[in-house]
Each structure stands twice: as structure tokens, then as C-alpha cells.
């Protein structure tokens, strides 16, 4: 089977339908190794060592316990391969496909001990990624024609994994870290003495360092938007995007007022990309997207993820009977 190098490990070309985002220092193979090591400790899986003959081979089925967008298939292949390259994995779906409760969507065959040892690690990644992808899909569909972005509010050590799941769910990636975009936020602006001073400093720094990277500035008022536009109209400016922060005003009835946001978008008039931030929920994102804003960012895509329930079972018939008894299949 052909394979594709992906962030330090391998996945089959068939499963790698959405490539992971790039990162100059992230080592996904090391992340997998750490996850396996924290589970194995210093003695390994003592239960499996005690109960499973070393030469036994089995087949285990992946079963969806609820509806959602599957993500983490390519990563699961990397995990299986890293623990035991002899394991054989087959899928009836691909990352980004929709799965239904009770569906058997993949199987792994080989050394029983290896399968039981790797089970929880693979499922933990898949369930988290699928939860992110499922929520992202709902948000992206509602936000259209605006594009939905995550933020840096990811689980520590799982930045690339979380952002990969957003891509699988149909979202777009915001900056990967502190290194790939200049993002002038409120604290930078306060220290610099205003949006214009902050932009001047950034332009000077990028010219001095001969750097060409995207530049975004956060604005919190229409006055700040005007100041940014006025500065950019009078000089060669590195600015590429304007964040319109907390310009979506929550109302007592649960609705939101997007008048301020819409006015800001109209003021900018396509001269720069725009990004709405603040008070973004599944209930409000459609209205925000209708203002003409380019992007909508939501930290909730990754910081408030609800994992999608997935299991890996050897005795599939019994597992399904129990799952149906508890309304989970």
C-alpha cells in the first residue's frame, strides 16, 4: 500500500484525504510515542500480558456510538503502524465522512496484544478529532459564505492534531502559532500606544528583518477601524486582515445585534480581509456570516470539544447487543 509522509509519521495515501497542517517543529511521531508511553508506564499492559497469549491474532471492529463526522483515521493508521507495523487496518469510510450510530466503519487485524494495547490511545485521538470535526462542520455550514476558523485555544501538545480536525470538518486554520502571523491584539496595542503606533512598529520590524508574513490587527471600536484604514491609505502597509472583536452584541432575548459589525465590514469595503470574533455560537454564526465578513473565529471549536463516542470491539455481536441495550448503537 502506498504511503504518504505526514508530519513525522506515515499514513496510507487512501486514508490521507486531508493533509495535516504544516508546522516547522511539531513531531507527531513523538506525540504518539508520548501517548503510548503514558499508558504503558514502566511495566506495560499487565492485564494483557496476564490474559492474552502472545501469539494470538484477532480482528477488531470500529463501531460508531453516535452520529457525527469521522476524523483521525489517518492518524489512527500512524498510531497502529508505530506500535506494531504488522497490524492490518481497513476502513469503509474516510476522514470527513459522516458516520451513523451503530455503524461498523473499520477493522484492524493482527496481534491481539498489540490491538488491545493501542486501542485506547487510538480511540482517544479519534474521538477528540471527530468531536472537533463534527462541531466544525455544523459551524462552517451555518457560517457560509464566511469561513470558520479555530484559534490557538487548543489542548497543550495537540495543536497540530486539533487544527487538523478543523480542516477535516470543513473549517480553515488560523495561525498555527506565534511564528507564522503577526497578530496585533489588545495588549500589544495598549503597550504600543494605539493601533497606528502598533502598525508602524510592525511595518518597521518586518522591513528590518526582511520578513513577508501575514499581519492582522484587532480592532474593538469603529474609531479604531477608521484609524487603521486612514494609516493604511497613506503608507505602504503590511496589513492583510482586520479583526473586528466583540462587535457582535448579545441581546436580552438571546439574539445578537450585528449592526456594528456590518458597519465595520462596509467601512473596510474589501480593502483587507475581515475577521469577526466574540459571541460566536452555533445559534449566532449564521447571522454573523451574513454581514459580509471574510472569516469568523471561534475558540470553542477546540477548547470546548465534546468527543464523539467510538469503540473498538473484538466480540462485535455482544458489543452491539450491549450498546443497543443502553441506546448507544
C-alpha positions in Angstrom: 0.0 0.0 0.0 1.4 3.4 -1.0 2.1 5.7 1.9 2.5 9.4 2.4 4.9 11.1 4.8 2.8 13.2 7.2 4.3 15.3 10.0 6.9 12.8 11.0 4.9 9.6 10.5 3.1 7.7 7.8 -0.4 7.0 6.7 -1.8 5.3 3.7 -2.5 7.5 0.6 -6.0 6.2 0.7 -6.7 7.5 4.2 -4.8 10.8 4.0 -7.6 12.7 2.2 -7.0 15.8 4.3 -3.3 16.5 5.0 -2.3 17.8 8.4 -1.3 21.5 8.6 2.4 22.2 8.4 4.5 23.2 11.4 8.3 23.7 11.5 9.0 21.9 14.8 5.9 19.7 15.5 6.8 16.0 15.7 3.6 14.0 15.5 5.6 10.7 15.9 6.9 12.0 19.2 3.3 12.9 20.3 2.2 9.4 19.5 5.1 7.9 21.4 4.3 10.0 24.4 0.7 8.9 24.4 1.6 5.3 24.2 4.3 5.7 26.9 2.0 7.4 29.4 -0.4 4.4 29.0 2.2 1.7 29.2 4.2 3.1 32.1 7.2 1.1 33.2 5.6 -2.4 33.1 3.4 -2.3 30.0 -0.1 -3.6 29.8 0.0 -6.0 32.8 -3.6 -7.2 32.2 -3.0 -8.1 28.6 0.3 -9.8 29.5 -1.6 -11.9 32.0 -4.6 -12.8 29.9 -3.7 -12.8 26.2 -1.4 -15.4 24.6 1.5 -13.6 22.8 0.9 -15.5 19.6 -2.9 -14.9 19.4 -4.3 -12.9 16.4 -7.8 -11.3 16.3 -9.9 -8.9 14.3 -11.5 -5.9 16.0 -14.2 -3.6 14.6 -14.6 0.2 15.0 -18.2 1.0 15.9 -19.8 4.4 16.0 -21.8 5.0 19.2 -23.3 8.3 17.8 -23.8 10.2 14.6 -21.0 12.6 13.5 -18.1 13.4 11.2 -15.3 10.9 11.5 -11.8 12.3 11.9 -8.5 10.7 12.9 -8.5 7.8 10.6 -5.1 8.7 9.0 -3.7 9.4 12.5 -5.0 6.1 13.8 -3.1 4.3 11.0 0.1 6.2 12.1 -0.5 5.0 15.7 -1.1 1.4 14.7 2.0 1.4 12.5 4.1 3.0 15.1 3.2 0.4 17.8 3.1 -2.7 15.5 3.7 -2.4 11.8 2.3 -5.9 11.2 -1.2 -4.8 12.1 -3.6 -4.6 9.1 -6.2 -1.8 9.1 -9.1 -1.4 6.7 -11.8 1.3 6.5 -15.2 1.7 4.8 -15.1 5.5 5.3 -12.5 8.3 5.1 -11.7 11.3 7.2 -14.5 13.8 6.8 -17.3 11.2 6.0 -20.5 11.2 8.1 -21.0 8.1 10.3 -24.2 6.9 12.0 -24.8 5.3 15.4 -24.2 1.6 15.2 -22.2 1.7 12.0 -19.1 -0.6 11.7 -16.7 1.6 9.7 -13.3 0.0 10.0 -11.4 -3.0 11.3 -7.9 -3.9 12.5 -6.4 -7.4 12.3 -3.3 -8.9 13.8 -1.6 -9.5 17.2 -4.3 -9.4 19.9 -1.9 -8.0 22.5 -0.9 -5.1 20.2 -4.6 -4.3 19.3 -5.7 -4.2 23.0 -2.6 -2.1 24.0 -3.1 0.5 21.2 -6.9 0.6 21.5 -7.4 3.5 24.0 -4.7 5.7 22.5 -6.1 5.4 19.0 -9.7 6.0 20.2 -8.7 9.0 22.4 -7.3 10.7 19.3 -10.1 9.7 17.0 -12.9 10.7 19.5 -11.4 14.1 20.1 -10.7 14.8 16.5 -14.2 13.6 15.4 -15.8 15.8 18.0 -13.9 18.8 16.7 -14.7 17.9 13.1 -18.4 17.4 13.8 -18.8 20.7 15.5 -16.7 22.5 12.9 -18.9 21.1 10.1 -22.0 22.4 11.8 -20.4 25.8 12.3 -18.9 26.0 8.8 -22.2 25.2 7.2 -24.0 27.8 9.2 -21.4 30.5 8.7 -21.3 30.3 4.9 -20.3 32.3 2.9 -18.0 33.3 5.7 -15.2 30.8 6.5 -14.9 29.4 10.1 -11.6 29.5 11.9 -10.3 28.0 15.1 -7.9 29.8 17.4 -4.8 28.9 19.4 -7.1 27.7 22.2 -6.1 24.0 21.6 -5.1 21.3 24.0 -1.4 21.7 25.0 0.7 19.4 22.9 -2.1 18.7 20.5 -2.0 21.9 18.4 -1.5 20.2 15.1 -3.9 17.4 15.8 -6.7 19.8 16.8 -6.2 22.0 13.8 -6.1 19.0 11.5 -9.5 18.0 12.8 -10.8 21.5 12.0 -9.7 21.1 8.4 -11.3 17.7 8.2 -14.6 19.3 9.4 -14.5 21.9 6.7 -13.0 24.8 8.6 -9.9 26.8 7.9 -6.8 27.2 10.0 -6.0 30.4 11.8 -2.3 31.0 12.6 -0.5 27.8 13.8 1.4 29.7 16.5 3.2 32.8 17.3 5.6 32.5 14.4 3.6 32.4 11.2 1.5 35.6 11.5 1.9 38.9 13.2 -1.3 39.3 15.2 -1.6 42.6 17.0 -4.0 42.1 19.8 -5.3 44.4 22.5 -2.4 44.0 24.9 0.1 44.8 22.1 -2.0 47.8 21.2 -2.1 49.1 24.7 1.6 48.7 25.2 2.4 50.4 21.8 0.1 53.3 22.5 -2.7 52.7 19.9 -3.4 50.9 16.7 -1.4 53.2 14.5 1.7 53.0 16.6 1.4 49.3 16.7 1.1 49.1 12.9 4.1 51.4 12.4 6.2 49.2 14.7 5.2 46.1 12.8 6.0 47.6 9.4 9.4 48.8 10.7 10.2 45.4 12.2 9.2 43.4 9.1 11.2 45.7 6.8 14.2 45.5 9.0 14.0 41.7 9.2 13.0 41.3 5.5 10.0 39.2 6.5 6.9 38.7 4.5 4.2 37.2 6.6 0.5 38.0 7.1 -0.4 40.8 9.5 -3.6 41.1 11.4 -4.7 43.8 13.9 -7.5 43.6 16.4 -10.0 46.5 16.5 -12.6 47.0 19.2 -14.3 50.2 18.0 -15.3 51.8 14.8 -12.9 54.6 15.6 -10.0 52.1 15.7 -11.2 50.7 12.3 -11.1 54.2 10.9 -7.6 54.9 12.3 -6.3 51.6 10.8 -7.8 52.4 7.4 -6.5 56.0 7.5 -3.0 54.8 8.3 -3.1 52.1 5.6 -4.2 54.6 3.0 -1.2 56.9 3.5 1.6 54.4 3.5 2.9 51.1 2.2 1.5 48.9 4.9 2.0 45.2 5.7 -1.6 44.7 7.0 -3.6 41.9 5.5 -6.5 41.4 7.9 -8.6 43.4 10.4 -10.1 41.6 13.3 -13.5 43.0 14.4 -13.6 42.0 18.0 -16.8 41.9 20.1 -18.8 43.9 17.5 -21.5 41.3 17.8 -23.7 42.5 20.7 -25.8 39.9 22.6 -29.4 40.9 23.3 -31.6 40.0 26.3 -33.8 37.8 24.1 -30.8 35.6 23.1 -30.4 37.1 19.7 -27.5 39.3 18.6 -27.2 42.7 17.1 -24.6 42.7 14.2 -25.2 46.3 13.2 -21.7 47.5 14.4 -20.0 44.5 12.7 -21.8 45.2 9.4 -20.9 48.8 9.5 -17.2 48.0 10.1 -17.2 45.5 7.2 -18.7 48.2 4.9 -16.1 50.7 6.0 -13.3 48.3 5.1 -15.0 47.6 1.8 -12.9 44.7 0.7 -9.5 46.5 1.1 -8.5 43.9 3.7 -9.7 40.5 4.9 -12.0 40.8 7.9 -12.5 38.5 10.8 -15.3 38.6 13.3 -14.5 37.4 16.9 -16.6 37.2 20.1 -20.1 36.0 20.9 -19.8 33.3 18.2 -22.0 30.3 18.7 -23.9 27.8 16.6 -27.0 30.0 17.1 -25.4 33.3 16.1 -22.9 32.3 13.5 -25.3 32.4 10.6 -26.3 36.0 11.3 -22.6 36.9 11.7 -21.8 35.3 8.4 -24.4 37.3 6.6 -22.7 40.6 7.3 -20.1 40.0 4.6 -17.2 39.3 6.9 -14.5 37.1 5.4 -13.7 34.9 8.5 -15.4 34.0 11.8 -13.1 32.7 14.5 -14.3 30.5 17.4 -12.1 29.2 20.2 -15.0 26.8 21.1 -14.1 24.6 18.1 -11.2 23.2 20.1 -11.4 24.4 23.7 -14.9 23.1 24.4 -14.9 19.9 22.3 -17.3 17.1 23.0 -15.7 13.8 22.0 -17.6 11.6 19.5 -18.3 8.2 21.1 -16.5 5.4 19.2 -15.4 2.0 20.3 -13.2 -0.8 19.1 -14.6 -4.3 19.8 -13.4 -7.8 19.2 -16.7 -9.6 20.0 -18.8 -7.3 17.8 -22.1 -9.1 18.2 -22.0 -8.9 22.0 -20.8 -5.3 21.9 -23.6 -4.2 19.7 -26.2 -6.0 21.9 -24.9 -4.2 25.0 -24.7 -0.9 23.1 -28.3 -1.2 21.9 -29.4 -2.1 25.4 -28.1 1.3 26.5 -29.2 3.2 23.4 -25.6 3.7 22.1 -25.9 1.8 18.8 
